[in-house]
Amino acid sequence: MKLTDRQFQVLEYISMFNAIKGRSPTYAEIGSAFGISSEGAHWHVMALLGRGVIGKDRYEHCSIRITPLGQEILDTARSTIAIDSESMQAWKMVGVEANK
């Protein structure tokens, strides 16, 4: 499955945020990280849901999770590319410095 560059960046951000913070990001946090509105973040999440790479509990706040398909896409990408400046930027958006 092919994601757009931005869809992949949002997927990676959600994955890293979950791993580091122990919860999924809010739409406001996703929006802030990418310089878009909460509504824009909502539409990115809906697109990822439609592609089956994330799941979300309909009535629970901060319930975005990476599906096995999403994890497979992330694992494949991480194993085939070096950490580039965009990936480092995604880590910084979550609050992790490169040296930590």
MDTraj code that builds the backbone (N, CA, C; nanometers):
import mdtraj as md
import numpy as np

residues = "MET LYS LEU THR ASP ARG GLN PHE GLN VAL LEU GLU TYR ILE SER MET PHE ASN ALA ILE LYS GLY ARG SER PRO THR TYR ALA GLU ILE GLY SER ALA PHE GLY ILE SER SER GLU GLY ALA HIS TRP HIS VAL MET ALA LEU LEU GLY ARG GLY VAL ILE GLY LYS ASP ARG TYR GLU HIS CYS SER ILE ARG ILE THR PRO LEU GLY GLN GLU ILE LEU ASP THR ALA ARG SER THR ILE ALA ILE ASP SER GLU SER MET GLN ALA TRP LYS MET VAL GLY VAL GLU ALA ASN LYS".split()
xyz = np.array([
    [0.0846, -0.1183, 0.0000],
    [0.0000, 0.0000, 0.0000],
    [0.0887, 0.1241, 0.0000],
    [0.0545, 0.2187, -0.0818],
    [0.1317, 0.3424, -0.0923],
    [0.0577, 0.4536, -0.0194],
    [0.1277, 0.5170, 0.0732],
    [0.0759, 0.6353, 0.1416],
    [0.1403, 0.7580, 0.0791],
    [0.0719, 0.8709, 0.0876],
    [0.1368, 0.9946, 0.0467],
    [0.2469, 1.0260, 0.1476],
    [0.3375, 1.1143, 0.1098],
    [0.4447, 1.1520, 0.2019],
    [0.3874, 1.2051, 0.3324],
    [0.2867, 1.2920, 0.3246],
    [0.2286, 1.3488, 0.4466],
    [0.1573, 1.2424, 0.5284],
    [0.0867, 1.1504, 0.4640],
    [0.0221, 1.0431, 0.5384],
    [0.1252, 0.9601, 0.6135],
    [0.2366, 0.9288, 0.5482],
    [0.3415, 0.8534, 0.6153],
    [0.3978, 0.9323, 0.7330],
    [0.4191, 1.0629, 0.7160],
    [0.4722, 1.1468, 0.8239],
    [0.3766, 1.1484, 0.9431],
    [0.2471, 1.1585, 0.9163],
    [0.1491, 1.1580, 1.0255],
    [0.1468, 1.0215, 1.0929],
    [0.1518, 0.9142, 1.0150],
    [0.1563, 0.7796, 1.0718],
    [0.2791, 0.7630, 1.1602],
    [0.3934, 0.8071, 1.1114],
    [0.5176, 0.7968, 1.1885],
    [0.5085, 0.8801, 1.3165],
    [0.4523, 0.9994, 1.3057],
    [0.4353, 1.0861, 1.4232],
    [0.3474, 1.0179, 1.5275],
    [0.2347, 0.9617, 1.4845],
    [0.1445, 0.8936, 1.5777],
    [0.2171, 0.7776, 1.6457],
    [0.2911, 0.6997, 1.5677],
    [0.3648, 0.5862, 1.6230],
    [0.4668, 0.6308, 1.7270],
    [0.5454, 0.7328, 1.6925],
    [0.6478, 0.7812, 1.7859],
    [0.5844, 0.8434, 1.9100],
    [0.4777, 0.9186, 1.8905],
    [0.4095, 0.9819, 2.0030],
    [0.3597, 0.8741, 2.0995],
    [0.2948, 0.7692, 2.0448],
    [0.2468, 0.6585, 2.1281],
    [0.3611, 0.5942, 2.2066],
    [0.4724, 0.5693, 2.1384],
    [0.5862, 0.5025, 2.2018],
    [0.6482, 0.5872, 2.3119],
    [0.6552, 0.7167, 2.2903],
    [0.7244, 0.8048, 2.3845],
    [0.6340, 0.8527, 2.4973],
    [0.5130, 0.8903, 2.4629],
    [0.4227, 0.9496, 2.5622],
    [0.3276, 0.8483, 2.6255],
    [0.3166, 0.7286, 2.5673],
    [0.2296, 0.6266, 2.6245],
    [0.0821, 0.6483, 2.5961],
    [0.0507, 0.7339, 2.5016],
    [-0.0871, 0.7586, 2.4605],
    [-0.0826, 0.8137, 2.3188],
    [-0.1970, 0.8165, 2.2565],
    [-0.1985, 0.8721, 2.1213],
    [-0.2152, 1.0239, 2.1268],
    [-0.1721, 1.0928, 2.0222],
    [-0.1851, 1.2383, 2.0205],
    [-0.3288, 1.2809, 1.9941],
    [-0.3625, 1.3991, 2.0400],
    [-0.4916, 1.4584, 2.0076],
    [-0.4837, 1.5196, 1.8683],
    [-0.5979, 1.5548, 1.8129],
    [-0.5975, 1.6240, 1.6845],
    [-0.5214, 1.7557, 1.6966],
    [-0.5367, 1.8238, 1.8091],
    [-0.4658, 1.9511, 1.8297],
    [-0.3147, 1.9297, 1.8288],
    [-0.2679, 1.8224, 1.8920],
    [-0.1238, 1.7937, 1.8946],
    [-0.0718, 1.7575, 1.7555],
    [-0.1486, 1.6798, 1.6806],
    [-0.1080, 1.6476, 1.5437],
    [-0.1052, 1.7756, 1.4603],
    [-0.2095, 1.8548, 1.4733],
    [-0.2156, 1.9799, 1.3984],
    [-0.0998, 2.0719, 1.4299],
    [-0.0689, 2.0853, 1.5569],
    [0.0417, 2.1714, 1.5990],
    [0.1747, 2.1219, 1.5428],
    [0.1939, 1.9912, 1.5433],
    [0.3193, 1.9335, 1.4936],
    [0.3392, 1.9589, 1.3445],
    [0.2298, 1.9666, 1.2694],
    [0.2402, 1.9822, 1.1246],
    [0.1979, 2.1201, 1.0750],
    [0.1681, 2.2095, 1.1672],
    [0.1313, 2.3443, 1.1275],
    [-0.0029, 2.3524, 1.0569],
    [-0.0952, 2.2673, 1.0984],
    [-0.2292, 2.2664, 1.0405],
    [-0.3319, 2.2759, 1.1523],
    [-0.4568, 2.2954, 1.1160],
    [-0.5627, 2.3053, 1.2158],
    [-0.5973, 2.1668, 1.2709],
    [-0.6707, 2.1653, 1.3817],
    [-0.7201, 2.0384, 1.4365],
    [-0.8100, 1.9687, 1.3353],
    [-0.8879, 2.0476, 1.2612],
    [-0.9747, 1.9894, 1.1587],
    [-0.8917, 1.9248, 1.0482],
    [-0.7822, 1.9910, 1.0089],
    [-0.6927, 1.9317, 0.9096],
    [-0.6335, 1.8013, 0.9598],
    [-0.5949, 1.7987, 1.0879],
    [-0.5422, 1.6762, 1.1480],
    [-0.6483, 1.5669, 1.1473],
    [-0.7719, 1.6056, 1.1769],
    [-0.8834, 1.5102, 1.1752],
    [-0.8942, 1.4436, 1.0382],
    [-0.8826, 1.5212, 0.9312],
    [-0.8943, 1.4647, 0.7965],
    [-0.7765, 1.3734, 0.7631],
    [-0.6579, 1.4058, 0.8130],
    [-0.5438, 1.3156, 0.7925],
    [-0.5691, 1.1834, 0.8650],
    [-0.6206, 1.1902, 0.9864],
    [-0.6510, 1.0684, 1.0627],
    [-0.7584, 0.9870, 0.9908],
    [-0.8610, 1.0537, 0.9385],
    [-0.9671, 0.9823, 0.8662],
    [-0.9105, 0.9112, 0.7423],
    [-0.8182, 0.9775, 0.6719],
    [-0.7562, 0.9148, 0.5544],
    [-0.6770, 0.7902, 0.5946],
    [-0.6031, 0.7994, 0.7057],
    [-0.5261, 0.6844, 0.7535],
    [-0.6180, 0.5724, 0.8005],
    [-0.7296, 0.6082, 0.8639],
    [-0.8288, 0.5074, 0.9029],
    [-0.8832, 0.4362, 0.7788],
    [-0.9129, 0.5139, 0.6763],
    [-0.9658, 0.4566, 0.5533],
    [-0.8694, 0.3624, 0.4845],
    [-0.7417, 0.3854, 0.5025],
    [-0.6403, 0.2978, 0.4425],
    [-0.6087, 0.1791, 0.5325],
    [-0.6643, 0.1777, 0.6532],
    [-0.6463, 0.0633, 0.7419],
    [-0.5133, 0.0587, 0.8145],
    [-0.4409, 0.1718, 0.8181],
    [-0.3099, 0.1713, 0.8842],
    [-0.3168, 0.2164, 1.0296],
    [-0.4293, 0.2741, 1.0685],
    [-0.4536, 0.3057, 1.2088],
    [-0.5956, 0.2615, 1.2433],
    [-0.6190, 0.2466, 1.3718],
    [-0.7518, 0.2189, 1.4233],
    [-0.7843, 0.3230, 1.5281],
    [-0.9116, 0.3371, 1.5590],
    [-0.9528, 0.4367, 1.6581],
    [-1.0832, 0.3915, 1.7203],
    [-1.0907, 0.4014, 1.8517],
    [-1.2162, 0.3738, 1.9201],
    [-1.3061, 0.4957, 1.9018],
    [-1.4229, 0.4726, 1.8509],
    [-1.5112, 0.5831, 1.8117],
    [-1.5427, 0.6799, 1.9247],
    [-1.5642, 0.6297, 2.0430],
    [-1.6102, 0.7156, 2.1515],
    [-1.5044, 0.7450, 2.2574],
    [-1.3798, 0.7090, 2.2309],
    [-1.2744, 0.7337, 2.3285],
    [-1.1780, 0.8402, 2.2795],
    [-1.1420, 0.9288, 2.3692],
    [-1.0467, 1.0353, 2.3420],
    [-0.9056, 0.9749, 2.3381],
    [-0.8234, 1.0204, 2.2481],
    [-0.6829, 0.9744, 2.2380],
    [-0.6731, 0.8229, 2.2249],
    [-0.7463, 0.7674, 2.1298],
    [-0.7489, 0.6214, 2.1159],
    [-0.6912, 0.5729, 1.9838],
    [-0.6151, 0.6562, 1.9148],
    [-0.5567, 0.6160, 1.7864],
    [-0.4482, 0.5116, 1.8121],
    [-0.4522, 0.4036, 1.7349],
    [-0.3507, 0.2995, 1.7478],
    [-0.3057, 0.2567, 1.6080],
    [-0.1852, 0.2097, 1.5990],
    [-0.1294, 0.1614, 1.4736],
    [-0.1758, 0.0173, 1.4525],
    [-0.2298, -0.0122, 1.3353],
    [-0.2735, -0.1484, 1.3042],
    [-0.1533, -0.2315, 1.2589],
    [-0.1710, -0.3626, 1.2501],
    [-0.0611, -0.4445, 1.1984],
    [-0.0144, -0.4000, 1.0589],
    [-0.1074, -0.3600, 0.9726],
    [-0.0693, -0.3104, 0.8406],
    [0.0135, -0.1823, 0.8530],
    [-0.0288, -0.0914, 0.9399],
    [0.0463, 0.0319, 0.9614],
    [0.1850, 0.0039, 1.0160],
    [0.1935, -0.0907, 1.1093],
    [0.3232, -0.1256, 1.1664],
    [0.4140, -0.1880, 1.0619],
    [0.3562, -0.2687, 0.9739],
    [0.4348, -0.3295, 0.8668],
    [0.4922, -0.2220, 0.7740],
    [0.4120, -0.1221, 0.7409],
    [0.4585, -0.0120, 0.6565],
    [0.5709, 0.0640, 0.7256],
    [0.5531, 0.0936, 0.8536],
    [0.6570, 0.1643, 0.9288],
    [0.7851, 0.0823, 0.9374],
    [0.7722, -0.0463, 0.9696],
    [0.8903, -0.1327, 0.9824],
    [0.9658, -0.1429, 0.8504],
    [0.8930, -0.1576, 0.7411],
    [0.9557, -0.1670, 0.6096],
    [1.0305, -0.0385, 0.5774],
    [0.9656, 0.0739, 0.5995],
    [1.0295, 0.2028, 0.5700],
    [1.1518, 0.2250, 0.6579],
    [1.1410, 0.1920, 0.7847],
    [1.2527, 0.2142, 0.8777],
    [1.3703, 0.1224, 0.8475],
    [1.3429, 0.0049, 0.7920],
    [1.4524, -0.0876, 0.7628],
    [1.5198, -0.0577, 0.6294],
    [1.4559, 0.0202, 0.5444],
    [1.5115, 0.0445, 0.4120],
    [1.5657, 0.1851, 0.3920],
    [1.5377, 0.2755, 0.4857],
    [1.5893, 0.4119, 0.4709],
    [1.6629, 0.4538, 0.5966],
    [1.7608, 0.5370, 0.5783],
    [1.8322, 0.5940, 0.6924],
    [1.7458, 0.7032, 0.7532],
    [1.7728, 0.7354, 0.8773],
    [1.7002, 0.8454, 0.9404],
    [1.7429, 0.9736, 0.8733],
    [1.6499, 1.0393, 0.8103],
    [1.6790, 1.1629, 0.7394],
    [1.6310, 1.2828, 0.8205],
    [1.6473, 1.3996, 0.7658],
    [1.6125, 1.5208, 0.8393],
    [1.4637, 1.5280, 0.8688],
    [1.3766, 1.4771, 0.7802],
    [1.2331, 1.4788, 0.8080],
    [1.1991, 1.3868, 0.9245],
    [1.2641, 1.2711, 0.9307],
    [1.2401, 1.1812, 1.0432],
    [1.2877, 1.2443, 1.1727],
    [1.4030, 1.3085, 1.1683],
    [1.4535, 1.3758, 1.2885],
    [1.3580, 1.4860, 1.3306],
    [1.3000, 1.5558, 1.2334],
    [1.2029, 1.6601, 1.2656],
    [1.0812, 1.5991, 1.3339],
    [1.0367, 1.4825, 1.2868],
    [0.9218, 1.4168, 1.3493],
    [0.9529, 1.3818, 1.4945],
    [1.0749, 1.3311, 1.5207],
    [1.1137, 1.3009, 1.6580],
    [1.1124, 1.4273, 1.7430],
    [1.1633, 1.5374, 1.6889],
    [1.1667, 1.6629, 1.7637],
    [1.0265, 1.7134, 1.7935],
    [0.9316, 1.6896, 1.7009],
    [0.7939, 1.7318, 1.7234],
    [0.7327, 1.6590, 1.8437],
    [0.7787, 1.5378, 1.8674],
    [0.7299, 1.4611, 1.9806],
    [0.8051, 1.4993, 2.1090],
    [0.9173, 1.5671, 2.0929],
    [0.9922, 1.6125, 2.2085],
    [1.1158, 1.5310, 2.2387],
    [1.1707, 1.4629, 2.1397],
    [1.2895, 1.3814, 2.1600],
    [1.4055, 1.4439, 2.0835],
    [1.5144, 1.4633, 2.1523],
    [1.6346, 1.5163, 2.0872],
    [1.7153, 1.4014, 2.0306],
    [1.7916, 1.4273, 1.9267],
    [1.8692, 1.3240, 1.8583],
    [1.9701, 1.2567, 1.9503],
    [2.0245, 1.3270, 2.0467],
    [2.1284, 1.2717, 2.1338],
    [2.0734, 1.1937, 2.2517],
    [1.9449, 1.1892, 2.2695],
    [1.8875, 1.1215, 2.3863],
    [1.8543, 0.9784, 2.3590],
])
top = md.Topology()
chain = top.add_chain()
for i, resn in enumerate(residues, 1):
    res = top.add_residue(resn, chain, resSeq=i)
    for name in ("N", "CA", "C"):
        top.add_atom(name, md.element.get_by_symbol(name[0]), res)
traj = md.Trajectory(xyz[None], top)
